[in-house]
Amino acid sequence: MAVLIDPPLWPAHGTTFSHLVSDTSLEELHAFAREQEISGRAFDRDHYDVPARLRDQLVAAGAIPLTAGELTRRLLASPLRIRSRDRADRHDAWLRRRFSALLSGGLAEDGTRVEDLLDSWGGPTRNYHDKRHLADVLRGVDRLTQQDSAPNAAQRETALAAELAGWWHDAVYDGVEGQDEHASAELAASALADAVPSGILRRVTDAIEMTAHHRPGDDPAQALLSDADLRVLARPSASYERYVADVRRDYAQVNDEDFARGRAQVLTNLLAADRLFVTPTGHELWEAAARANLEAELARLS
């Protein structure tokens, strides 16, 4: 076991806190926290904040006491460290600039502006489906379209429809499959009604609805969004493990047995597809790594 804890040096809420981390496995860290009845709300991406009164109990249970400097060094040297760019609040400025450039300063006075949209992606109940995910999907669309060095009008319109769908595809997220996507599509339709032509708007809402099942139709905008949305599956193993842990917290209201059963079904359905990634670029870049991650997770659940 490699669960580590530093001294309670970090003041907050009238006490001091220690950091509880693992430098090898988030799965191990979460299991240890559950055994010690530490709330999942104490987890902050790569560590748990635990009050000073619990430190001796955690050390007695097997956590290895280290100085703050040594714990930081061990975490920084591990693949589990969350870089600052991977924290949700570090994306706000980039997202604001991106949205402003996309629609020349925002939408009509009666529409949803960027602050409202970013607010919809925030909040304490969002763990995976947050502004990090939004930024990742938008960058995924960029990665899939960058080979078009001189795009024609149709390619530009497709990229625009995919990006707009990306902005709204999880704007509503209550953990209800199908309903969330439909509500997000309706929100996009209302916000964009006076901002884009009706033909593009229909492509946007159809692409958002598609993310309920990730079976793109003939519209290439749907293929772009689907691949950008699923590229998280191809992350390196430690990053993929963080993604799985974040998804689990998004479904905190579901007990472990039901979640494992539902998650296994999701993985089985994904692996049954001939191709996870529809675009040639997405398939080449991410297919093999994604399938390896899915198969490994499914084996653990089994």
N, C-alpha and C positions, 0 to 999 in steps of 0.2 A: 504494500500500500504506500502511496506517496501523497497523502493529504497533509498539507502544511498549514501552519498558523503562526502569525507574528504577534508581538505584544500589543495590548490594547492602547494604542497611541492616538487614535483618530477620534476627536470629539464630535459628538452630535447628540441631539435629543436628551441633554442632561447627563450623558454618560460618555464612556469611550468605547471604541470598537476595535476589534481585530479583524484581519482579513483571513479567510479560510479558502485555500486554493488547492488545486492539484496541478502538478507539472507534467502529468502523463495522460489523464483521462477525465473528461467532464462526467462521464457515466459513473465513474468511481466517486467523484466529488458529490454528485447528486445523491447517490446511494448512501454515502456517509451522512449527508445532511438529513436525509429522511430518517435514518436510524436514530439520529439525535434530536429528531422532531424540530428541526430548524425550518422555518417557513420559507417556501419558495420565493416569497416577496423579498427576502433578504439577498437574493442572488442578483448580481449586477454584471452580467455578460461573461466575466471570467473569474469571479470570486463571490463569496458570501461575506456580508458584513455581519459580524456576530458581537453582541455586547460583552463587556469585560466579565460579567458574572458567569458566562458560559465557558470561558477559556479553559479553566482547570478541568471541567467535565470533558471537553473535547480532547484535551491532551491525554487524559486518562483513557479515553476511548480509542486512542491511537493516532491522533493528529500530531505531527512532528513539530515541536516548537523551534522557530528560527528567529533571528533578528529581522527587523523590517527590511534592512538592506539585502540580506541573503535571500529572503522570500521573494523580493522584487527581482533579484538577479536570476533566481531559478525560474520564475514565471516568464521573464523576458526571453530566456534561453529556450523555452518550450514552445511548441506549436499552438498552445492554447491561449496565448496572450492576445487580447483584442486590441488591434491597432486603433488609434484615435479616429482614423477615417472610417472605421467600421462601427462607430457609435452613432446612434440615430441622430443626436442633436448636432453632429458635425456636418450634416448634409444640408442644413437649412439654407445657408447662403448660396450654395451651388444650385439648389433646386429653385430658389427665387430667381436667380439669373437665368436659368434655363427656361422657366415658365415665361418670364418677361420677353425673352428672345423669341419664344415659340409663338406667342400671340400678341406681340408688339405692345407690351405693357399691361396686359390683362384682358378681361372680358367686359361686356357691356355693364353699365351701372347696376342693372338688376340681376347680374349673373354672379356666379361664385368666383371670387378672386383668389389669388394664390394663398393668402393667409388662411382663408376658410378651408381651402383644399388641404393645406399642410396640417391644419388643426384636425382634419378628419383622419389623417394618417398617424396622429399622435395619441397620447393617452396611456395610462398605466396598464390597460388590459391588452395592449399590443406588444407582443414579444418578437415574433418573426415578421408579421405583416405590418411593418412600420416604415418609417422614412428611409431606413437603410435598404429595405426591399424595393421601395419605389425607385430610389437612385440606382440600384443594381439593375432593375428591369430597363430603365431608360438607357443605361450604359450598354446593356445587352442589345437593345435595338441599334445603338450606334455601331457596336461591333459587327452586327449582321449586315449592316448597310454600308460600311465603310469601303467595301470593295467597289462600290459604284462611284468612281472618282468624278464622273460627269453624268449624273443621273438625268434621265429624261423626265418629262412632266408626269408620266404615270408612276415612275419610281418615286418621285418626290411626294406625290399624293399618297402613295402607299406608306411611305415612311412617316408622313404626318399623321395618317389615320392610326398607325401602330403606336406612335408616341402618345397621341391623345388618349388612346385606349389604355396605355400604360399608366398615365396620370390618374385615371379614374378606376382602374380595374379592381382595386381593393379599397376604394374610398369608403365603402360600407363594409364592415367586417364584424359580424356577430357570431361567427362560427357555425352558420347554418348554410350548408352547401346548396347552391342553386338560388336560394333567396338572396344571399349576399351579392352574388354576381348580378342578379336582376335589379336589385335596388341600386347597385353601383352604376349600372347602365342607365337607369332612369335618372339618376343624379347627373350623369354626364349629358344626357339628352336635354335636361333642363338648363344646365349651365352653358352649354355650347350652342343652343338653338339659334342665337343671333350672331354667333361668332364664326361659324364655318358653314359652307354649303350643305344642303340637306343630304346630298349623296355621300359626302365624307362623314357626316354625322351618323348615317345609317351604318357605315362600315365600322365606325368607332363602337357603337352600341352592340353590334353583332360580335365584334371581337371580344368585348368585355364578357358578354354572355357565354362565349366559347370557353372561357377560362374555368367554367364549372366542370368541364369534362376533358379539356385539352385535346379535342379532335377537330383540328382546323378544317374549314371548308375550302372552297376554291379561291377565296380572297387571300392574296399573299400577305395582306396586313395581319390576318389571323395567324398565319405561319410565323411571322416575325414576332408577334406578341407571345405566342405559345412558347417558342424557343427561348425568348428572353426571360420569360417567367420561370421556365424549368431549368435554366442553366445553373441554378443553385445546386441541383442534383450532382453536378460534376465538380464540386469543390474538393480540395484536398481533404483527407479523412478527418483531421481535427476540426476543420471549419464545417464540414458536413455534420459532424457530431454536434456542434453548437447549433446548427440549423435545426436538427431533430429535437434538441432540448428546447429550443425556442417554440417550435410547433407544439410540443407537449404542453408548454405553459399557456399557449393560446387556447388550449382545450382543457384548462384546469378544472372545469366543471364536470369532466368525464372521468370516471374511475379508471384505474390502471388496466383492469382486465378488458373493459369495453374499448378503451383507447387502443390497446395492443391489437385487439381483434380488428377494429376498423382500420388502423394503420397498416396491418398486414394485408388487408384487402386492397387498400390503395396501392401498395407496393406491387402486389400481384397483378393488378390491372395495368399498371405502368409497364411492368416487365413483359406483359403479354403483347404489347404493341410491337409491330414490325420495326418501327422507328420511334424513338422518343422525340427526336428533333427532326423537324420536317424540312427546314432549309438545308441546302448543301453545306453551307458554312457551319451551321449549328451541329449538324450530324458529324462533320469531320472533327470539330473542336471538342465536343462534349459527350458524344454518345458512349464511347467506351468507358470513360471515367464514371459517368452517371450510372450505367448498368452495374459496374463493380460496387459502387456505393449502395445501390438499392438491394443487390443480392446479399451484401454483407449485413445490412440492417435487417432484411427479412430472415436471414439465418439466426440472428440474435433474438428476434421476436419468437421464432419457432422453438 
